[in-house]
């Protein structure tokens, strides 16, 4: 079990900082008869109880006269996005959010409110707020793929300049800090206080009944032994495809090893530890020639997982398959694996078969870590320039983050491992691996969308990626230069 998961489980059990005492290595041995109680041994003098520092010990505090901390939020068609809850209703996530806010509100003498707007409306709300110098919202959220325009237009603050925010804490996602920072600035970030970042993690759901029926090796064992690779997954996917109706054509009526859609190509690119954009020595994203491994990953992904004899691919498989078709196909027990965002677990709890949740595979066994692709629709946190109380905001965010890490994340784990999912140590460990490896694809954040489209298309069709990238390179470089112009010079 990882250190982060262990800390999380401990924190979930305790309502105050945990104090762990060191044991006396000499307590299992009898003292010699001639040793008196008034003469402690040297060993006894060194075993005084020690207090292990808690990650919560230095969370800042304050009292803010009933301030209403107002948050601008965005709807989602697959994810939990609620930042507030009106009352306890016996629903795990709602009640965890309510209790988190109640505890932080009592501790800091604040209240919480949010406005949830549509995808197409949030940019206008933020732009109008800044233009009017209106401090209505303390923090704002938008989809990460649409958010770089806000710092480029000077509408949100450099979070590194906000005294009191501590991005070394585990309630701030280290992967988002690494990816979203530009130079020595960070304008947007993800953490445990908003669940959509976790909901946007691409994972593999697997049908446990089918796994047993075909006597396949436990993927939990394979993952923990470091053998969960493209090749191993392809081996399993290839063993279960079946023409159920015997018509000689594999389509939605039949059984496949994998159900997914076109973004799966980007999922495996991230899973393999690579990307389409990289940063230079100054932490600036820049467009440059792609490493050879990216081309190898694209070709291997096409050969192994875009074979329509074993994979049910939205838009590619016969009968005009749509993205909305792949989840019902898996729920009907006709796919061994479903690769989609974790947010779909809510829907899968209604399926008849049992299912499990896994990280996506490594490229090969030489790769050390498992990586998790985050959908570009995930929302990211920003502080608008109209916020005039930054010290207060920092304290509130740190407290929301700490309490979310302590109580909301365990509640989220509990929901994901309810119903038809296994509730055991293996399942907990899988979610922890998934969360620890979360990464964005930078192309869709910093203006290289066309490269992402070229990669998806070439991987789907098996066409030459190099020529496709060459065709868009000039335009991509121009767009990126314009996108980053307002940031690099600061």
Secondary structure, 3 states (H helix, E strand, C coil): CCHHHHHHHHHHHCCCCCCCCCCCCCCCCCCCCCCCCCCCCHHHHCCCCCCCCCCCCCCCCCCCCCEEEEEEEECCCCCCCCCCCCCCCCCHHHHHHHHHHHHHHHHHCEEEEEEEECCCCHHHHHHHHHHCCCCCCCEEEEEHHHCHHHHHCCCECCHHHCCCCCCCCCCECHHHHHHHCECCECCCECECCCCHHHHCEEEEEEEHHHHHHCCCCCHHHHHHCCCCEHHHHHHHHHCCCECCCCCCCCCCCCEEEEEECCCHHHHHHHHCCCCCCEECCCCCEECCCCCHHHHHHHHHHHHHHCCCCCEEECCCCCCCCCHHHHHHHHHCCCEEEEEEEHHHHHHHCCCCCCEEEECCCECCCCCCCCCEEECCCCEEEECECCCCCHHHHHHHHHHHHHHHHHHHHHHHHHHHCCCCECCCHHHHHHHHHHHHCEECCHHHCCCCHHHHHHHHHHHHHCCCHHHHHHHHHHHHHHHHHHHHHHHHCC
